[in-house]
């Protein structure tokens, strides 16, 4: 009787440890994917800042023609 209870408790603890390990692994994978996306976004933003033309003053832009 007690042996069965101890075996069931040991299996429950083992399942909990396995669940925590899987959760940490998937969390680490998501974190790396997010870091890669942020790095890509920063790279694209830096390239956009470098390749953008200089700002044009609003006064030098002619208003649209109205018909």
PyMOL Python script that loads the backbone (N, CA, C, O; Angstrom):
from pymol import cmd

cmd.read_pdbstr("""\
ATOM      1  N   UNK A   1       0.823  -1.203   0.000  1.00  0.00           N
ATOM      2  CA  UNK A   1       0.000   0.000   0.000  1.00  0.00           C
ATOM      3  C   UNK A   1       0.864   1.262   0.000  1.00  0.00           C
ATOM      4  O   UNK A   1       0.748   2.101  -0.893  1.00  0.00           O
ATOM      5  N   UNK A   2       1.735   1.390   1.015  1.00  0.00           N
ATOM      6  CA  UNK A   2       2.592   2.576   1.091  1.00  0.00           C
ATOM      7  C   UNK A   2       3.574   2.627  -0.073  1.00  0.00           C
ATOM      8  O   UNK A   2       3.946   3.695  -0.558  1.00  0.00           O
ATOM      9  N   UNK A   3       3.973   1.457  -0.496  1.00  0.00           N
ATOM     10  CA  UNK A   3       4.922   1.426  -1.620  1.00  0.00           C
ATOM     11  C   UNK A   3       4.266   1.989  -2.887  1.00  0.00           C
ATOM     12  O   UNK A   3       4.907   2.718  -3.644  1.00  0.00           O
ATOM     13  N   UNK A   4       3.006   1.656  -3.116  1.00  0.00           N
ATOM     14  CA  UNK A   4       2.296   2.180  -4.276  1.00  0.00           C
ATOM     15  C   UNK A   4       2.141   3.697  -4.186  1.00  0.00           C
ATOM     16  O   UNK A   4       2.282   4.404  -5.183  1.00  0.00           O
ATOM     17  N   UNK A   5       1.851   4.185  -2.992  1.00  0.00           N
ATOM     18  CA  UNK A   5       1.708   5.634  -2.804  1.00  0.00           C
ATOM     19  C   UNK A   5       3.038   6.323  -3.094  1.00  0.00           C
ATOM     20  O   UNK A   5       3.066   7.354  -3.766  1.00  0.00           O
ATOM     21  N   UNK A   6       4.137   5.768  -2.595  1.00  0.00           N
ATOM     22  CA  UNK A   6       5.451   6.370  -2.839  1.00  0.00           C
ATOM     23  C   UNK A   6       5.818   6.335  -4.317  1.00  0.00           C
ATOM     24  O   UNK A   6       6.410   7.282  -4.835  1.00  0.00           O
ATOM     25  N   UNK A   7       5.467   5.250  -4.992  1.00  0.00           N
ATOM     26  CA  UNK A   7       5.753   5.160  -6.433  1.00  0.00           C
ATOM     27  C   UNK A   7       4.949   6.211  -7.192  1.00  0.00           C
ATOM     28  O   UNK A   7       5.475   6.867  -8.091  1.00  0.00           O
ATOM     29  N   UNK A   8       3.677   6.373  -6.833  1.00  0.00           N
ATOM     30  CA  UNK A   8       2.836   7.373  -7.505  1.00  0.00           C
ATOM     31  C   UNK A   8       3.369   8.775  -7.237  1.00  0.00           C
ATOM     32  O   UNK A   8       3.426   9.596  -8.152  1.00  0.00           O
ATOM     33  N   UNK A   9       3.762   9.062  -5.993  1.00  0.00           N
ATOM     34  CA  UNK A   9       4.331  10.377  -5.685  1.00  0.00           C
ATOM     35  C   UNK A   9       5.627  10.613  -6.453  1.00  0.00           C
ATOM     36  O   UNK A   9       5.856  11.716  -6.948  1.00  0.00           O
ATOM     37  N   UNK A  10       6.472   9.598  -6.558  1.00  0.00           N
ATOM     38  CA  UNK A  10       7.721   9.737  -7.301  1.00  0.00           C
ATOM     39  C   UNK A  10       7.443  10.007  -8.779  1.00  0.00           C
ATOM     40  O   UNK A  10       8.123  10.819  -9.406  1.00  0.00           O
ATOM     41  N   UNK A  11       6.447   9.326  -9.327  1.00  0.00           N
ATOM     42  CA  UNK A  11       6.091   9.565 -10.734  1.00  0.00           C
ATOM     43  C   UNK A  11       5.529  10.975 -10.930  1.00  0.00           C
ATOM     44  O   UNK A  11       5.798  11.618 -11.944  1.00  0.00           O
ATOM     45  N   UNK A  12       4.757  11.447  -9.968  1.00  0.00           N
ATOM     46  CA  UNK A  12       4.223  12.806 -10.078  1.00  0.00           C
ATOM     47  C   UNK A  12       5.345  13.845 -10.012  1.00  0.00           C
ATOM     48  O   UNK A  12       5.331  14.823 -10.759  1.00  0.00           O
ATOM     49  N   UNK A  13       6.309  13.634  -9.126  1.00  0.00           N
ATOM     50  CA  UNK A  13       7.451  14.551  -9.032  1.00  0.00           C
ATOM     51  C   UNK A  13       8.257  14.515 -10.321  1.00  0.00           C
ATOM     52  O   UNK A  13       8.684  15.555 -10.821  1.00  0.00           O
ATOM     53  N   UNK A  14       8.463  13.318 -10.859  1.00  0.00           N
ATOM     54  CA  UNK A  14       9.205  13.182 -12.111  1.00  0.00           C
ATOM     55  C   UNK A  14       8.481  13.893 -13.254  1.00  0.00           C
ATOM     56  O   UNK A  14       9.112  14.550 -14.081  1.00  0.00           O
ATOM     57  N   UNK A  15       7.149  13.758 -13.297  1.00  0.00           N
ATOM     58  CA  UNK A  15       6.380  14.439 -14.338  1.00  0.00           C
ATOM     59  C   UNK A  15       6.483  15.954 -14.169  1.00  0.00           C
ATOM     60  O   UNK A  15       6.569  16.679 -15.161  1.00  0.00           O
ATOM     61  N   UNK A  16       6.475  16.436 -12.941  1.00  0.00           N
ATOM     62  CA  UNK A  16       6.616  17.874 -12.702  1.00  0.00           C
ATOM     63  C   UNK A  16       7.966  18.391 -13.134  1.00  0.00           C
ATOM     64  O   UNK A  16       8.062  19.448 -13.758  1.00  0.00           O
ATOM     65  N   UNK A  17       9.016  17.651 -12.805  1.00  0.00           N
ATOM     66  CA  UNK A  17      10.363  18.058 -13.217  1.00  0.00           C
ATOM     67  C   UNK A  17      10.479  18.062 -14.730  1.00  0.00           C
ATOM     68  O   UNK A  17      11.077  18.969 -15.309  1.00  0.00           O
ATOM     69  N   UNK A  18       9.913  17.054 -15.371  1.00  0.00           N
ATOM     70  CA  UNK A  18       9.946  17.000 -16.837  1.00  0.00           C
ATOM     71  C   UNK A  18       9.163  18.165 -17.438  1.00  0.00           C
ATOM     72  O   UNK A  18       9.594  18.755 -18.429  1.00  0.00           O
ATOM     73  N   UNK A  19       8.020  18.497 -16.848  1.00  0.00           N
ATOM     74  CA  UNK A  19       7.231  19.627 -17.336  1.00  0.00           C
ATOM     75  C   UNK A  19       7.976  20.942 -17.212  1.00  0.00           C
ATOM     76  O   UNK A  19       7.933  21.770 -18.122  1.00  0.00           O
ATOM     77  N   UNK A  20       8.660  21.141 -16.091  1.00  0.00           N
ATOM     78  CA  UNK A  20       9.443  22.372 -15.904  1.00  0.00           C
ATOM     79  C   UNK A  20      10.586  22.428 -16.914  1.00  0.00           C
ATOM     80  O   UNK A  20      10.872  23.486 -17.475  1.00  0.00           O
ATOM     81  N   UNK A  21      11.241  21.284 -17.145  1.00  0.00           N
ATOM     82  CA  UNK A  21      12.355  21.259 -18.096  1.00  0.00           C
ATOM     83  C   UNK A  21      11.876  21.598 -19.511  1.00  0.00           C
ATOM     84  O   UNK A  21      12.524  22.370 -20.218  1.00  0.00           O
ATOM     85  N   UNK A  22      10.756  21.028 -19.918  1.00  0.00           N
ATOM     86  CA  UNK A  22      10.217  21.311 -21.262  1.00  0.00           C
ATOM     87  C   UNK A  22       9.803  22.773 -21.378  1.00  0.00           C
ATOM     88  O   UNK A  22      10.045  23.416 -22.400  1.00  0.00           O
ATOM     89  N   UNK A  23       9.177  23.295 -20.324  1.00  0.00           N
ATOM     90  CA  UNK A  23       8.755  24.702 -20.347  1.00  0.00           C
ATOM     91  C   UNK A  23       9.963  25.629 -20.455  1.00  0.00           C
ATOM     92  O   UNK A  23       9.943  26.592 -21.221  1.00  0.00           O
ATOM     93  N   UNK A  24      11.010  25.341 -19.693  1.00  0.00           N
ATOM     94  CA  UNK A  24      12.211  26.187 -19.758  1.00  0.00           C
ATOM     95  C   UNK A  24      12.856  26.107 -21.136  1.00  0.00           C
ATOM     96  O   UNK A  24      13.335  27.114 -21.658  1.00  0.00           O
ATOM     97  N   UNK A  25      12.872  24.904 -21.733  1.00  0.00           N
ATOM     98  CA  UNK A  25      13.470  24.750 -23.058  1.00  0.00           C
ATOM     99  C   UNK A  25      12.693  25.551 -24.099  1.00  0.00           C
ATOM    100  O   UNK A  25      13.288  26.263 -24.907  1.00  0.00           O
ATOM    101  N   UNK A  26      11.353  25.434 -24.082  1.00  0.00           N
ATOM    102  CA  UNK A  26      10.561  26.175 -25.069  1.00  0.00           C
ATOM    103  C   UNK A  26      10.651  27.680 -24.820  1.00  0.00           C
ATOM    104  O   UNK A  26      10.644  28.468 -25.766  1.00  0.00           O
ATOM    105  N   UNK A  27      10.735  28.077 -23.549  1.00  0.00           N
ATOM    106  CA  UNK A  27      10.882  29.501 -23.235  1.00  0.00           C
ATOM    107  C   UNK A  27      12.202  30.030 -23.785  1.00  0.00           C
ATOM    108  O   UNK A  27      12.258  31.136 -24.322  1.00  0.00           O
ATOM    109  N   UNK A  28      13.266  29.233 -23.650  1.00  0.00           N
ATOM    110  CA  UNK A  28      14.573  29.646 -24.164  1.00  0.00           C
ATOM    111  C   UNK A  28      14.534  29.768 -25.690  1.00  0.00           C
ATOM    112  O   UNK A  28      15.117  30.691 -26.258  1.00  0.00           O
ATOM    113  N   UNK A  29      13.843  28.834 -26.347  1.00  0.00           N
ATOM    114  CA  UNK A  29      13.722  28.901 -27.810  1.00  0.00           C
ATOM    115  C   UNK A  29      12.971  30.164 -28.227  1.00  0.00           C
ATOM    116  O   UNK A  29      13.382  30.854 -29.160  1.00  0.00           O
ATOM    117  N   UNK A  30      11.871  30.465 -27.536  1.00  0.00           N
ATOM    118  CA  UNK A  30      11.116  31.675 -27.879  1.00  0.00           C
ATOM    119  C   UNK A  30      11.940  32.923 -27.625  1.00  0.00           C
ATOM    120  O   UNK A  30      11.884  33.879 -28.400  1.00  0.00           O
ATOM    121  N   UNK A  31      12.698  32.918 -26.551  1.00  0.00           N
ATOM    122  CA  UNK A  31      13.527  34.077 -26.230  1.00  0.00           C
ATOM    123  C   UNK A  31      14.591  34.300 -27.301  1.00  0.00           C
ATOM    124  O   UNK A  31      14.859  35.440 -27.680  1.00  0.00           O
ATOM    125  N   UNK A  32      15.197  33.218 -27.791  1.00  0.00           N
ATOM    126  CA  UNK A  32      16.193  33.356 -28.852  1.00  0.00           C
ATOM    127  C   UNK A  32      15.548  33.847 -30.142  1.00  0.00           C
ATOM    128  O   UNK A  32      16.129  34.672 -30.848  1.00  0.00           O
ATOM    129  N   UNK A  33      14.354  33.349 -30.458  1.00  0.00           N
ATOM    130  CA  UNK A  33      13.665  33.804 -31.671  1.00  0.00           C
ATOM    131  C   UNK A  33      13.307  35.283 -31.556  1.00  0.00           C
ATOM    132  O   UNK A  33      13.442  36.037 -32.519  1.00  0.00           O
ATOM    133  N   UNK A  34      12.849  35.695 -30.372  1.00  0.00           N
ATOM    134  CA  UNK A  34      12.518  37.102 -30.169  1.00  0.00           C
ATOM    135  C   UNK A  34      13.764  37.972 -30.280  1.00  0.00           C
ATOM    136  O   UNK A  34      13.716  39.057 -30.860  1.00  0.00           O
ATOM    137  N   UNK A  35      14.870  37.505 -29.731  1.00  0.00           N
ATOM    138  CA  UNK A  35      16.121  38.261 -29.816  1.00  0.00           C
ATOM    139  C   UNK A  35      16.564  38.397 -31.267  1.00  0.00           C
ATOM    140  O   UNK A  35      17.057  39.451 -31.667  1.00  0.00           O
ATOM    141  N   UNK A  36      16.393  37.336 -32.062  1.00  0.00           N
ATOM    142  CA  UNK A  36      16.753  37.407 -33.479  1.00  0.00           C
ATOM    143  C   UNK A  36      15.870  38.425 -34.205  1.00  0.00           C
ATOM    144  O   UNK A  36      16.349  39.171 -35.059  1.00  0.00           O
ATOM    145  N   UNK A  37      14.563  38.452 -33.857  1.00  0.00           N
ATOM    146  CA  UNK A  37      13.665  39.413 -34.497  1.00  0.00           C
ATOM    147  C   UNK A  37      14.030  40.844 -34.118  1.00  0.00           C
ATOM    148  O   UNK A  37      14.020  41.737 -34.966  1.00  0.00           O
ATOM    149  N   UNK A  38      14.349  41.059 -32.853  1.00  0.00           N
ATOM    150  CA  UNK A  38      14.718  42.404 -32.410  1.00  0.00           C
ATOM    151  C   UNK A  38      16.001  42.841 -33.098  1.00  0.00           C
ATOM    152  O   UNK A  38      16.114  43.991 -33.522  1.00  0.00           O
ATOM    153  N   UNK A  39      16.973  41.938 -33.214  1.00  0.00           N
ATOM    154  CA  UNK A  39      18.224  42.271 -33.887  1.00  0.00           C
ATOM    155  C   UNK A  39      17.965  42.620 -35.354  1.00  0.00           C
ATOM    156  O   UNK A  39      18.534  43.579 -35.876  1.00  0.00           O
ATOM    157  N   UNK A  40      17.106  41.839 -36.019  1.00  0.00           N
ATOM    158  CA  UNK A  40      16.772  42.131 -37.413  1.00  0.00           C
ATOM    159  C   UNK A  40      16.089  43.484 -37.533  1.00  0.00           C
ATOM    160  O   UNK A  40      16.404  44.264 -38.432  1.00  0.00           O
ATOM    161  N   UNK A  41      15.143  43.769 -36.621  1.00  0.00           N
ATOM    162  CA  UNK A  41      14.445  45.051 -36.655  1.00  0.00           C
ATOM    163  C   UNK A  41      15.416  46.202 -36.450  1.00  0.00           C
ATOM    164  O   UNK A  41      15.332  47.218 -37.140  1.00  0.00           O
ATOM    165  N   UNK A  42      16.347  46.048 -35.494  1.00  0.00           N
ATOM    166  CA  UNK A  42      17.321  47.112 -35.260  1.00  0.00           C
ATOM    167  C   UNK A  42      18.198  47.315 -36.486  1.00  0.00           C
ATOM    168  O   UNK A  42      18.517  48.449 -36.845  1.00  0.00           O
ATOM    169  N   UNK A  43      18.589  46.221 -37.130  1.00  0.00           N
ATOM    170  CA  UNK A  43      19.418  46.333 -38.333  1.00  0.00           C
ATOM    171  C   UNK A  43      18.660  47.061 -39.437  1.00  0.00           C
ATOM    172  O   UNK A  43      19.202  47.956 -40.085  1.00  0.00           O
ATOM    173  N   UNK A  44      17.398  46.669 -39.647  1.00  0.00           N
ATOM    174  CA  UNK A  44      16.608  47.333 -40.686  1.00  0.00           C
ATOM    175  C   UNK A  44      16.378  48.801 -40.354  1.00  0.00           C
ATOM    176  O   UNK A  44      16.403  49.652 -41.243  1.00  0.00           O
ATOM    177  N   UNK A  45      16.155  49.098 -39.082  1.00  0.00           N
ATOM    178  CA  UNK A  45      15.933  50.491 -38.689  1.00  0.00           C
ATOM    179  C   UNK A  45      17.195  51.308 -38.908  1.00  0.00           C
ATOM    180  O   UNK A  45      17.120  52.440 -39.387  1.00  0.00           O
ATOM    181  N   UNK A  46      18.344  50.760 -38.569  1.00  0.00           N
ATOM    182  CA  UNK A  46      19.608  51.482 -38.761  1.00  0.00           C
ATOM    183  C   UNK A  46      19.833  51.727 -40.252  1.00  0.00           C
ATOM    184  O   UNK A  46      20.241  52.817 -40.653  1.00  0.00           O
ATOM    185  N   UNK A  47      19.562  50.697 -41.077  1.00  0.00           N
ATOM    186  CA  UNK A  47      19.740  50.875 -42.518  1.00  0.00           C
ATOM    187  C   UNK A  47      18.774  51.933 -43.054  1.00  0.00           C
ATOM    188  O   UNK A  47      19.136  52.718 -43.931  1.00  0.00           O
ATOM    189  N   UNK A  48      17.550  51.955 -42.530  1.00  0.00           N
ATOM    190  CA  UNK A  48      16.576  52.950 -42.987  1.00  0.00           C
ATOM    191  C   UNK A  48      17.017  54.351 -42.591  1.00  0.00           C
ATOM    192  O   UNK A  48      16.849  55.290 -43.368  1.00  0.00           O
ATOM    193  N   UNK A  49      17.571  54.505 -41.413  1.00  0.00           N
ATOM    194  CA  UNK A  49      18.039  55.822 -40.985  1.00  0.00           C
ATOM    195  C   UNK A  49      19.203  56.271 -41.848  1.00  0.00           C
ATOM    196  O   UNK A  49      19.303  57.446 -42.203  1.00  0.00           O
ATOM    197  N   UNK A  50      20.078  55.342 -42.183  1.00  0.00           N
ATOM    198  CA  UNK A  50      21.253  55.696 -42.991  1.00  0.00           C
ATOM    199  C   UNK A  50      20.844  56.032 -44.416  1.00  0.00           C
ATOM    200  O   UNK A  50      21.412  56.944 -45.016  1.00  0.00           O
ATOM    201  N   UNK A  51      19.863  55.310 -44.977  1.00  0.00           N
ATOM    202  CA  UNK A  51      19.525  55.497 -46.390  1.00  0.00           C
ATOM    203  C   UNK A  51      18.407  56.517 -46.613  1.00  0.00           C
ATOM    204  O   UNK A  51      18.122  56.859 -47.761  1.00  0.00           O
ATOM    205  N   UNK A  52      17.762  57.016 -45.547  1.00  0.00           N
ATOM    206  CA  UNK A  52      16.713  58.022 -45.729  1.00  0.00           C
ATOM    207  C   UNK A  52      17.313  59.321 -46.267  1.00  0.00           C
ATOM    208  O   UNK A  52      18.407  59.715 -45.863  1.00  0.00           O
ATOM    209  N   UNK A  53      16.597  59.989 -47.180  1.00  0.00           N
ATOM    210  CA  UNK A  53      17.089  61.288 -47.648  1.00  0.00           C
ATOM    211  C   UNK A  53      16.995  62.313 -46.521  1.00  0.00           C
ATOM    212  O   UNK A  53      16.247  62.104 -45.566  1.00  0.00           O
ATOM    213  N   UNK A  54      17.711  63.375 -46.612  1.00  0.00           N
ATOM    214  CA  UNK A  54      17.621  64.395 -45.566  1.00  0.00           C
ATOM    215  C   UNK A  54      16.213  64.977 -45.504  1.00  0.00           C
ATOM    216  O   UNK A  54      15.482  64.977 -46.495  1.00  0.00           O
ATOM    217  N   UNK A  55      15.855  65.461 -44.354  1.00  0.00           N
ATOM    218  CA  UNK A  55      14.515  66.030 -44.168  1.00  0.00           C
ATOM    219  C   UNK A  55      14.355  67.283 -45.033  1.00  0.00           C
ATOM    220  O   UNK A  55      15.265  68.104 -45.145  1.00  0.00           O
ATOM    221  N   UNK A  56      13.184  67.403 -45.633  1.00  0.00           N
ATOM    222  CA  UNK A  56      12.867  68.565 -46.462  1.00  0.00           C
ATOM    223  C   UNK A  56      11.957  69.466 -45.634  1.00  0.00           C
ATOM    224  O   UNK A  56      11.008  69.000 -45.004  1.00  0.00           O
ATOM    225  N   UNK A  57      12.253  70.738 -45.645  1.00  0.00           N
ATOM    226  CA  UNK A  57      11.443  71.690 -44.887  1.00  0.00           C
ATOM    227  C   UNK A  57      10.037  71.780 -45.485  1.00  0.00           C
ATOM    228  O   UNK A  57       9.892  71.798 -46.707  1.00  0.00           O
ATOM    229  N   UNK A  58       9.011  71.836 -44.650  1.00  0.00           N
ATOM    230  CA  UNK A  58       7.630  71.891 -45.174  1.00  0.00           C
ATOM    231  C   UNK A  58       7.373  73.106 -46.050  1.00  0.00           C
ATOM    232  O   UNK A  58       6.542  73.024 -46.955  1.00  0.00           O
ATOM    233  N   UNK A  59       8.049  74.235 -45.823  1.00  0.00           N
ATOM    234  CA  UNK A  59       7.795  75.433 -46.627  1.00  0.00           C
ATOM    235  C   UNK A  59       8.247  75.249 -48.068  1.00  0.00           C
ATOM    236  O   UNK A  59       7.719  75.900 -48.970  1.00  0.00           O
ATOM    237  N   UNK A  60       9.222  74.365 -48.295  1.00  0.00           N
ATOM    238  CA  UNK A  60       9.727  74.205 -49.658  1.00  0.00           C
ATOM    239  C   UNK A  60       8.859  73.261 -50.486  1.00  0.00           C
ATOM    240  O   UNK A  60       9.084  73.104 -51.686  1.00  0.00           O
ATOM    241  N   UNK A  61       7.869  72.632 -49.851  1.00  0.00           N
ATOM    242  CA  UNK A  61       6.996  71.725 -50.585  1.00  0.00           C
ATOM    243  C   UNK A  61       5.784  72.520 -51.055  1.00  0.00           C
ATOM    244  O   UNK A  61       5.117  73.177 -50.256  1.00  0.00           O
ATOM    245  N   UNK A  62       5.502  72.456 -52.360  1.00  0.00           N
ATOM    246  CA  UNK A  62       4.361  73.213 -52.875  1.00  0.00           C
ATOM    247  C   UNK A  62       3.070  72.488 -52.492  1.00  0.00           C
ATOM    248  O   UNK A  62       3.035  71.259 -52.441  1.00  0.00           O
ATOM    249  N   UNK A  63       2.021  73.248 -52.226  1.00  0.00           N
ATOM    250  CA  UNK A  63       0.754  72.606 -51.858  1.00  0.00           C
ATOM    251  C   UNK A  63       0.166  71.889 -53.062  1.00  0.00           C
ATOM    252  O   UNK A  63       0.460  72.248 -54.202  1.00  0.00           O
ATOM    253  N   UNK A  64      -0.659  70.882 -52.824  1.00  0.00           N
ATOM    254  CA  UNK A  64      -1.255  70.160 -53.961  1.00  0.00           C
ATOM    255  C   UNK A  64      -2.203  71.078 -54.742  1.00  0.00           C
ATOM    256  O   UNK A  64      -2.821  71.984 -54.184  1.00  0.00           O
ATOM    257  N   UNK A  65      -2.296  70.820 -56.025  1.00  0.00           N
ATOM    258  CA  UNK A  65      -3.171  71.625 -56.877  1.00  0.00           C
ATOM    259  C   UNK A  65      -4.625  71.274 -56.587  1.00  0.00           C
ATOM    260  O   UNK A  65      -4.990  70.101 -56.507  1.00  0.00           O
ATOM    261  N   UNK A  66      -5.436  72.293 -56.433  1.00  0.00           N
ATOM    262  CA  UNK A  66      -6.861  72.066 -56.166  1.00  0.00           C
ATOM    263  C   UNK A  66      -7.649  72.426 -57.427  1.00  0.00           C
ATOM    264  O   UNK A  66      -7.472  73.512 -57.979  1.00  0.00           O
ATOM    265  N   UNK A  67      -8.500  71.539 -57.876  1.00  0.00           N
ATOM    266  CA  UNK A  67      -9.307  71.797 -59.070  1.00  0.00           C
ATOM    267  C   UNK A  67     -10.728  72.074 -58.691  1.00  0.00           C
ATOM    268  O   UNK A  67     -11.563  72.315 -59.562  1.00  0.00           O
TER     269      UNK A  67
END
""", "prot")
cmd.dss("prot")
cmd.show_as("cartoon", "prot")
cmd.util.cbc("prot")
cmd.orient("prot")
